[in-house]
């Protein structure tokens, strides 16, 4: 099993097709490490912002209960 297979198997919530789609999205033959770092960071930051917004929505009702 190659490294990509091991990584895909690490998190059972990531399907092989999702993993392949992400891999295609961030890959770059011009990069010595095989991925486009800028594109990868934009995706990560966007996802973190989505998580932050979701967390804020979940925390609002709890914060109101505490006051």
C-alpha positions in Angstrom: 0.0 0.0 0.0 1.4 3.4 -1.0 1.4 6.5 1.3 -1.8 7.8 -0.3 -3.6 4.6 0.5 -2.4 4.7 4.1 -3.5 8.4 4.5 -6.9 7.6 3.0 -7.3 4.8 5.5 -6.4 7.0 8.5 -9.8 8.7 8.7 -12.8 6.5 7.9 -15.0 9.5 7.3 -13.0 10.4 4.1 -14.1 8.2 1.3 -11.6 7.1 -1.3 -13.5 9.2 -3.9 -13.4 12.3 -1.7 -9.7 11.7 -1.1 -9.0 11.3 -4.8 -11.0 14.5 -5.6 -9.0 16.5 -3.0 -5.7 15.0 -4.2 -6.5 16.1 -7.8 -7.6 19.5 -6.6 -4.3 20.4 -4.8 -1.8 18.4 -6.9 0.9 20.3 -8.8 3.5 18.8 -11.1 5.5 22.1 -10.8 5.9 21.7 -7.0 8.8 19.6 -5.6 6.4 18.2 -3.0 3.6 17.4 -5.5 1.0 19.9 -4.2 0.1 23.5 -4.8 0.8 25.0 -1.4 -1.1 28.2 -2.0 -4.2 26.4 -3.2 -3.9 24.0 -0.3 -3.7 26.8 2.3 -6.6 28.6 0.8 -8.7 25.4 1.1 -7.6 24.9 4.7 -8.3 28.5 5.7 -11.7 28.5 4.0 -12.6 25.3 5.9 -11.4 26.7 9.2 -13.5 29.8 8.6 -16.6 27.6 8.0 -15.9 25.7 11.2 -15.5 28.9 13.1 -18.8 30.3 11.8 -20.5 27.0 12.7 -19.0 27.0 16.2 -20.2 30.6 16.8 -23.7 29.6 15.7 -23.6 26.7 18.1 -22.2 28.7 21.0 -24.7 31.6 20.8 -27.6 29.7 22.4 -25.3 28.4 25.1 -23.9 31.9 25.8 -27.5 33.3 26.2 -28.3 30.6 28.8 -25.3 31.6 30.9 -26.4 35.2 31.2 
